[in-house]
Amino acid sequence: MASESDHMTSGTTGGVVTRFAPSPTGYLHLGGARTALFNWLFARHHGGKALLRIEDTDAKRSTQDAIDKILEGLDWLGLDYDEEPVFQSQRADRHREVALALLESGDAYKCFATPEELEATRAEQRAAKQPMRYDGRWRDRDPGEAPEGTPYVVRLKTPTDGETVIQDAVQGEVRVANAEIDDYVLLRADGSPTYMLAVVVDDHDMGCTHIIRGDDHLNNAFRQLPIIHAMGWDAPVYAHVPLIHGADGAKLSKRHGAVGVEAYRDELGVLPEALFNYLLRLGWGHGDQEEFTKEQAIALFDIDAVGKSASRFDTKKLLNLNGHHIREADNARLAQLVADEQGADADVALLEQAMDVLKPRAKDVHELSDGARFLFAKRPLEMTEKAAKLLDEDGRARLVQISEALKAENNWTIEALEATTKALAERLELGLGKLAQPMRAALTGTTTSPGIFDVLVLLGREESLARIDAQATPNG
Ligand code: GLU
């Protein structure tokens, strides 16, 4: 049973407010993107507010480039925010104000211990194999005992007995003995607020009702709650989401490939809705359903269906899912994405026309773009090795016959071209493939392409015949 000094987090009755609080020290990596997604979905599902806070207090490690990348990544994923981002570094005065209020109320105290003293204590603790933490030496001491002008830090006076219990929305009930929580620093000797203080003050001032974040922050919740209680604030609901592991089971790291979400776009050709869908399924589920649109995700997402065990990131599965989303995506949009990859030669209108036959064959935008390359190839076409093999003497001779038959065909439609080619195959007593293969080679320079009659129609009569004739030579 919990004792009287226990502190419980309480639910809130007002509207839901969530925040995503990245530290801008690098890319928006997958774990961060998923945390952002869960916060955003939870707010949207409950008709609440999704907020963004840039935790840029570590001036040495925070960069503008990282801030830009994070904002760009969130925007690309389609996560929008209801207010301008809060920059933690700009709120130091407010953080200090709370530390001084805690000092005033006796919930914090000045600690005059020198770094050398503290190091000596740590060395003793280390030698005695005790947990290394501040021993509370100034907790009950009269600050007047410190010589005039001695530098000091402000430490939080955390409860020493009982335990703190958190009803975590993902982890369930988690308890920590209050004796485990040290009197940590709120204000450094130079007056600058610590990260732990800043987070709590900002969460409160932003009105956050739910703190959804990686479970590497679960311990921090137990350290943050004493500030909340001392200030008499409402505790948020905590939801600590398990981390993402690589397909090999190890914690996700650079070793597992692309690091920032933009790398999934640029290097793997992933669509944002596919990554959105994939991240959603990493740790959250709705029966066996694999594919979700944004609207479905908003309608269905809730924190109670987030699992407790770590999820595994699998690039193959992501690309598979990406293939599904490519097939669902709007042709004009895909045409533009491919045109952006292809550069000057690309004809967006033609790409859009071709998209229905191109997209079933691609798992990512790069494949889609590769599959479209034949549309803009210049004569004489460059041949892959396999395509060149199909254009042996026999193949080239057949192209002559094909060219003749197609030139006689005035109706340049899939149906008519198919009928003509079939008739020719019958006349020559050949399987249709024996004609289609050299045609494909001549028309696309490859051995894989959409259906050959689709290709003929997309290229048009003139270009198709020119490509066939360029490879056709009479049988000697
Ligand atoms: N800035 C922290 C991080 O990027 C998150 C802090 C929090 O969510 O409380 O890991």
Residues whose N, C-alpha, C, O or C-beta is under 5 A from the ligand:
A	BS01	LIG	A21 P22 S23 E55 V199 R213
